Amino acid sequence: MRLLTSVRGALLVTLACVVALTLAGCGSRVHPESVAGANGTSTGVVTPGAEGALEGGVVAEGSGSDVGTVDDPGVVDDGGTAPGATTGGGTTGGPAAPQAEENAAGGGGEAGACDGFKNQTGITDDKIVIANSSDISGPVPGLMQAGQDATRAYAAYFNATSDICGRKLEVLLLDSRTDAAADQVSYTRACDEAFAAVGSMSAFDSGGAAAAQKCGLPDLRAASASLERSRCTTCFGAMSLKANEFENAVPDWIKANYPDAATKAGYVWINAGAVPANANYQADAMEKRGLKFVVRTGIDTSEFNYAPYVQELKDAGVEYLQFLGSAAHAVRMVQAMQQQGYKPDLFMMSQPMYEQAFIEQAGEAAEDAHVFITHVPFEEASSNAEIALYLAWLQQVNPGAKPTSYGLFAWSATRLFVEQATALGGKLSRASLVAALSKVKDWTANGAHGPQNVGAKRTGECWRFIKVDNSRWTAVGSRKYACNGTTTVPE
């Protein structure tokens, strides 16, 4: 039996999906009250093309301190013709161009004048280099591959239709290897070779925080997982998260729908990085909203026998169970629960476990598993043009790839970078971009996700719920977000 521990530690979290920011006057800036009433509307749904993939970045094999090199990174070489554009009575094989101006690759906002535009680190006469450093190798291979794919996907979309003062995007792909030291190496390289870092996601992102801060590198991440990264003044999470701040929508929904289970709650997490600290921050915040956790316990990443943990939950009479880890770990958890005949009133997972792979691998054990999310589910792409764009262009750069929350927020972060850089025009510099990002709030990426307080680096308050029903992810209750504020607990 593992005794519950109130771990307060300091590395990071594999939790986090990303949300993007927007410069004043560009893109979609919506207050939570508005988002609660409309999760985005369809303005020209996009479908994937039938022909081959667009060219994108490929990470070459690296060793030692070489965190990764790139062959033709993120550049679309199609002669300037946008996929889906009419060319003499036909179309190319890519996704159709969106009909709504706000979904255009450049953002649909007013572009800044290009007078005075200067080449600088990562910017030449014809390109702007953006780096993406994500966990590609490590204990869980491909952990954040979806985020890197999404950044490439948006770069391909942008390059096919737009430019920033005559310059296209080039993506420098780096591997943070699920390791803080590797994250530092990646960001040291990004400082020297890229104008900014965009869409990055790492479970150990504390490593590169100081490097980004020292060189003034704008780091518009999918999400900042650690407090160290959040404290970096040039670093922002597109999905705005603060480790010790949690949304009230989740505990409030649990109390309203499962009042008895709310007083017999349990939290199980995977002992990796700052996951234990974040799990306890969340449990503390939820207790302040009226829940009572009778069990809190962590499972080592190398542990395959979850039966003792399930027995502990049964013995304690836990009726509400919250789980934090990867989708693969969640599969082990629900299968152990099924084998032990344990079925609490409600089993809840956090957003990173919203993956089709969870259902496919867990089988019947996945049924009725719930997830709280802050974006439009991929199953609802037919009603949201931005989600449809992400799905379509993802297939262009990596055919067969599955969308993830990490990926969506990396896409959103890249859109935000483009919109802000376009608006700045000739005033674009690392310093001016950081200043613009610090003012961004209520960014929804055209309704793809709930509003994020990117500049303030505060956890977003708007969330909704989905569950597995007959081997499919389906909406639970209203498709509107619940925006009930947040609760902050001591670090």
PEVENJO-V694289 format. One record per pair of residues at least 24 apart in sequence whose C-alpha atoms are under 6 Angstrom apart, sorted by the first residue. I is the first residue (numbers start at 1). J is the second residue. Records with the same first field share a line. If there is no record, write none. Layout:
BEGIN
I: J ; J
END
This chain:
BEGIN
1: 308
4: 296 ; 297
7: 276 ; 277
8: 277
9: 277
10: 274
11: 273 ; 274
12: 203 ; 204 ; 225 ; 226 ; 273 ; 274
13: 203 ; 225 ; 273 ; 274 ; 275
14: 203
15: 352
16: 223
17: 223 ; 239 ; 405 ; 406 ; 409
18: 222 ; 223 ; 238 ; 239 ; 406 ; 409 ; 410
19: 238 ; 239 ; 409 ; 412
20: 238 ; 412 ; 413 ; 416
21: 238 ; 416 ; 440 ; 443 ; 454
22: 416 ; 440 ; 443
23: 420 ; 440
26: 109
27: 107
28: 444 ; 445 ; 446
29: 442 ; 443
30: 442
31: 442
36: 480 ; 481
37: 480
39: 447
40: 384 ; 447
41: 383 ; 384
42: 383 ; 384 ; 385
43: 100 ; 385
44: 98 ; 99 ; 385
45: 385
46: 96 ; 388 ; 389
47: 95 ; 392
48: 95 ; 392
49: 93 ; 94 ; 95
50: 93
51: 93
53: 396 ; 397
54: 396 ; 397
56: 397
67: 174 ; 175
68: 174 ; 175
73: 170 ; 171 ; 172
74: 152 ; 155 ; 170 ; 171
75: 170
76: 156 ; 159
80: 160
82: 160 ; 161
105: 158
107: 419
111: 422 ; 423
112: 423 ; 424 ; 425
113: 425 ; 426
114: 165 ; 425 ; 426
115: 426
116: 426
117: 426
121: 195
122: 193 ; 194 ; 195
126: 167
127: 167 ; 168 ; 169
128: 169
129: 169 ; 170 ; 171 ; 194 ; 195
130: 171 ; 194 ; 195 ; 196 ; 197
131: 171 ; 172 ; 173 ; 194 ; 197
132: 173 ; 174 ; 197 ; 198 ; 199 ; 200
133: 174 ; 175 ; 176 ; 200
134: 175 ; 176 ; 200 ; 201 ; 202
135: 175 ; 176 ; 177 ; 178 ; 202
136: 175 ; 177
137: 177
138: 177 ; 178
146: 407
147: 406 ; 407 ; 410
150: 407 ; 410 ; 411
151: 199 ; 410 ; 411
153: 393 ; 394 ; 397
154: 411
164: 422
178: 203
179: 204
180: 204 ; 207
181: 207
183: 207 ; 208
184: 208
199: 410 ; 413
218: 434
222: 409 ; 410
234: 434
238: 413
240: 452 ; 453 ; 454 ; 457 ; 458 ; 459
241: 458 ; 459
242: 458 ; 459
243: 278
244: 281 ; 488 ; 489
245: 487 ; 488
246: 282 ; 486 ; 487
247: 461 ; 486
248: 484 ; 485 ; 486
249: 482 ; 484
251: 286
261: 319 ; 320
262: 291
263: 291 ; 292
264: 292 ; 318 ; 319
265: 292 ; 293 ; 294 ; 318 ; 320 ; 321
266: 293 ; 294 ; 295 ; 296 ; 318 ; 321
267: 296 ; 321 ; 322 ; 323
268: 296 ; 297 ; 298 ; 323
269: 298 ; 323 ; 324 ; 325
270: 298 ; 299 ; 300 ; 325
271: 298 ; 299 ; 300
285: 487
306: 336
307: 336
319: 344 ; 345
320: 344 ; 346
321: 347
322: 348 ; 349
323: 349
326: 353
327: 353 ; 358
331: 362
334: 365
335: 365
338: 365
367: 468 ; 469
368: 467 ; 468 ; 469
369: 467 ; 468
370: 466 ; 467
371: 465 ; 466
372: 464 ; 465
373: 463 ; 464
374: 449 ; 450 ; 463
375: 448 ; 449 ; 450
376: 448 ; 449
386: 448
387: 448
412: 445
461: 485 ; 486
END
